[in-house]
Amino acid sequence: MFTILSKKSVFFSATLIATVVSLSGCTTSMGKKATANKPSPAAVQGASIAKTESRQCTDNFDLLKKLNPTAFSIYRSQFDSINASYSYYSENEDLMEKDPKEVMTLTLNDKLNLICDRVKSQTFIEIRNRMNTISKI
């Protein structure tokens, strides 16, 4: 069960980072080694959920880019920092023991989720501000 969650979270992270970087006009090389094993049904379902979460975060990020370019730039730099850390982790993954790998995966996923939540919150704030402006008419 833990292995499935770990693969789901790594898949979510990789998908989200790649999508955000592509939205921001940057490129990344986060290629993963292909595995010959067929994923279990639970892994496929987890990947589907991760795609939905990733898509929502990307949509919020894209909306924030239109609503507040300054805030977008701040969060983009945070995503870029996570992306750089993830790239470093991917390049050195084979050199790490099990525990540091687990800590790195958990930390990167937590930071990624935190940034997604910040983007979501900022997007709500921007929409609320626009609604307040409309309400005053």
N, C-alpha and C positions, 0 to 999 in steps of 0.2 A: 504493500500500500504506500509506504513512504517513497519508494522508487517512482511510482506513478505520479505522486504529487511533485516530486523533485523534477521530473521530466516536464510536467505541466508548467511548473513555475519557470523553468528555463525556457521552454517554448514561448510562454507568455512574454517573458523579458525580451527574448530575441525578436519576436514578432513586433512588439511595441516599439522597441528601440529602432528597428529597421524602418518602421512606418513613420515614426516621428522624424527621424533623420531625413527620410525621403521627402516629407512635407516641408522640412526646413531648407531644402535645397542642397543638402550635403550628401555624401556617399559614405558607405561603410563596408568593411570587409569582415563580416561576422559569420563566415561560412562554417558550418558544422560538418563533422564527418557523418556520412550516411551510414545507417545501420541496416543490416540485412533482416533483422527481426521484424515480424509483423506486429504492429501495436495491438495491445489488448483493447476490447470494447470500452473499458473504463478510461484508458488513455485517450482514445478517440473522443469520448464524451468530454474529458477534461480539456482536450485541445480545442474543442468546439466552444466551451465556456471561455477559455482563454482568448480565443479569437473575438468573441463578443465583448469581453472586457477591454481588450486591446483596441477594438474598433471604437468603443465609446470614448476611451481616453484620447484617441487620435481625433475624433470628431470634436471633442471639447477643445483640444489643442488648436485645431484648425479654426474653430469659432473664435477663440481668444485672439488669434492672429488678426482677425478682422475687427474685433471689438476694442482691443487695447494692444497695439504693436509693442509698446514699451514693456508691458508685463509679459507678453509673448517672448520677447528677447531674453528676459530674465530666466524664464522657465526653459527656454531653448538651451541656454548655457548650462543649466542644471542637467538637462537630458544629455547634452554633449559630454559632460563630465562623467555621467553614469555610463555612457557609451564607451568612453575611453577606458574606464575601469573594466567594463565587460570585455572589451577587446584584449586588454592585458591578461585578464583571467583566462580567456579562451586560449591565448597563446601559451600560457604557462600551466594550463590545467593538468597536463600529463606529469608535471614535476611535483605537483602537490599531493599530499597525503589526504586521506578521506576526510578527516575533521576540518582542515582548512578549506577544502573544497566546499563542504557543507556550509561552513560559516560564511564564505564568500558568496555562495548562491543565495543564502538567506538574506544577507546584508544588501546585496544588489537588488533583490526582489522587493525588500522592504523600502529601500530608497526610491525605487521606481514607482511603487504604489503610493508613496508619500507625495511624490511630484505629481502623479496623476490626480490625487486628491486636491492638491494645491491648485492645479489648473482648473479642476471642476469647480472649486470654491470661487476662484477668481472669475470664472465665466458667469457663475450665478450672480456675483456682485455686479459685474458689468451689465448684465441683462436687467437686474433690479434697478440700477442707476438709470438706464434708458427708459424703463417703465415709469419711474418717478418723474422723469422729464416729461413724458407723454401725459401723465396724470395731471400735471400742473397747467396743461393747456386749457 
